[in-house]
Amino acid sequence: MPGAHSYDAGSEDFDDADGEPLSPEQVEELRRYEEEREAKRIRRDTRSWKAVGWVVAAALLVLLYDSSGALLTALDDDRPWAGHAATAGCATLGLLALLALALRAWRRR
């Protein structure tokens, strides 16, 4: 983008708005600021992924509950049941995959 100014936190040749080089203290302040922003971004992303995981888990549990009930009803009434079984199986696999991801993330902490 023309006219946009950005900086590289690893660069030592910063200039201020007047074209003067920044002092080492100012450069260090910019580095700390960037590190804080990155830490906040990581914490925010972690919270977001946890929320998404819980929502998906809840949706899969509802789907598993519903399809299992429909499967049992279909078996009792001698109706086709394969679709209900497949849905319940996929929901179960999805829950197991979420559990595996949660355990993997928990072990990394």
C-alpha positions as CSV (number, residue, x, y, z in Angstrom):
1,M,0.0,0.0,0.0
2,P,1.6,3.3,-1.1
3,G,2.4,5.7,1.7
4,A,1.9,3.1,4.4
5,H,4.7,2.9,6.9
6,S,5.6,-0.3,8.6
7,Y,8.6,-1.4,10.6
8,D,10.5,-4.5,11.2
9,A,11.0,-5.1,14.9
10,G,14.4,-6.7,14.2
11,S,15.8,-3.8,12.3
12,E,18.1,-1.3,13.9
13,D,17.6,1.6,11.5
14,F,14.2,3.0,12.6
15,D,13.3,6.5,11.7
16,D,10.8,8.7,13.5
17,A,8.3,10.9,11.7
18,D,11.0,13.6,11.1
19,G,13.4,11.1,9.6
20,E,15.7,11.0,12.6
21,P,16.9,7.6,13.7
22,L,15.3,6.3,16.9
23,S,17.2,5.8,20.0
24,P,18.0,2.3,21.3
25,E,15.4,2.9,24.1
26,Q,12.7,3.7,21.6
27,V,13.6,0.6,19.5
28,E,13.4,-1.5,22.7
29,E,10.1,0.0,23.5
30,L,8.8,-0.9,20.1
31,R,10.0,-4.4,20.4
32,R,8.3,-4.8,23.8
33,Y,5.1,-3.4,22.4
34,E,5.2,-5.9,19.5
35,E,5.9,-8.8,21.9
36,E,3.0,-7.8,24.1
37,R,0.7,-7.6,21.1
38,E,1.8,-11.0,19.9
39,A,1.2,-12.5,23.4
40,K,-2.3,-10.9,23.5
41,R,-3.0,-12.3,20.0
42,I,-2.0,-15.8,21.1
43,R,-4.1,-15.7,24.2
44,R,-7.1,-14.4,22.3
45,D,-6.8,-17.0,19.6
46,T,-6.5,-19.7,22.2
47,R,-9.7,-18.6,23.9
48,S,-11.5,-18.4,20.6
49,W,-10.4,-22.0,19.6
50,K,-11.6,-23.3,23.0
51,A,-15.0,-21.6,22.5
52,V,-15.3,-23.1,19.0
53,G,-14.3,-26.5,20.4
54,W,-17.0,-26.4,23.1
55,V,-19.7,-25.3,20.6
56,V,-18.7,-28.1,18.1
57,A,-18.7,-30.7,21.0
58,A,-22.1,-29.6,22.1
59,A,-23.5,-29.8,18.6
60,L,-22.0,-33.3,18.1
61,L,-23.4,-34.4,21.4
62,V,-26.9,-33.3,20.4
63,L,-26.5,-34.9,17.0
64,L,-25.3,-38.2,18.6
65,Y,-28.2,-38.1,21.1
66,D,-30.8,-37.5,18.4
67,S,-29.5,-40.0,15.8
68,S,-29.0,-42.7,18.5
69,G,-32.7,-42.2,19.6
70,A,-33.8,-42.3,15.9
71,L,-31.7,-45.5,15.4
72,L,-33.3,-47.2,18.4
73,T,-36.8,-46.2,17.2
74,A,-36.1,-47.4,13.7
75,L,-34.8,-50.8,15.0
76,D,-37.9,-51.2,17.2
77,D,-40.2,-50.4,14.3
78,D,-38.4,-52.4,11.6
79,R,-37.6,-49.4,9.6
80,P,-34.4,-48.5,7.7
81,W,-31.7,-47.7,10.2
82,A,-28.4,-47.4,8.3
83,G,-28.6,-43.7,7.9
84,H,-29.1,-43.1,11.6
85,A,-26.3,-45.5,12.4
86,A,-23.9,-43.7,10.0
87,T,-24.8,-40.3,11.5
88,A,-24.3,-41.6,15.1
89,G,-21.0,-43.1,14.0
90,C,-19.8,-39.9,12.4
91,A,-20.8,-37.9,15.5
92,T,-19.0,-40.3,17.7
93,L,-15.8,-40.1,15.6
94,G,-16.0,-36.3,15.6
95,L,-16.3,-36.3,19.4
96,L,-13.3,-38.7,19.7
97,A,-11.3,-36.5,17.4
98,L,-12.1,-33.4,19.5
99,L,-11.2,-35.3,22.6
100,A,-7.8,-36.3,21.0
101,L,-7.1,-32.7,20.1
102,A,-8.0,-31.5,23.6
103,L,-5.7,-34.1,25.2
104,R,-2.9,-33.2,22.8
105,A,-3.3,-29.5,23.6
106,W,-3.5,-30.2,27.3
107,R,-0.2,-32.3,27.2
108,R,1.6,-29.4,25.4
109,R,0.9,-27.0,28.3
